[in-house]
Amino acid sequence: MHNRYLLLASLLGLGAALPASADVLLIERAEQAQRAGLPANGLTMAQVEARFGAPLEKLAPVAGYKPDHPPITRWRYAGHTVYFEHQRVISTVLDTAAAGPSR
């Protein structure tokens, strides 16, 4: 019986630690993007274009038809894609080929 409570307590403790580790990973990714000289979250479209130049491609916004679904716009650069919600950067993602060797 004691072992059952110990196991339950261990599992609950593990579950509580998982969200914290996910937050750390997101912070590390954001720091990597900044070190790599990529657009940081929160920059406006005008700031991104002024600092990084014109993108190779500006894709049309998707969604935006409901407040729950704001317009998301993608700008493709060589090696990465910048995602905007309205006019602000929400994420910069390295292209698969730029992130590392392919198999």
Order of alpha helices (4+ residues) and beta strands (2+ residues): alpha-alpha-beta-beta-beta-beta-alpha
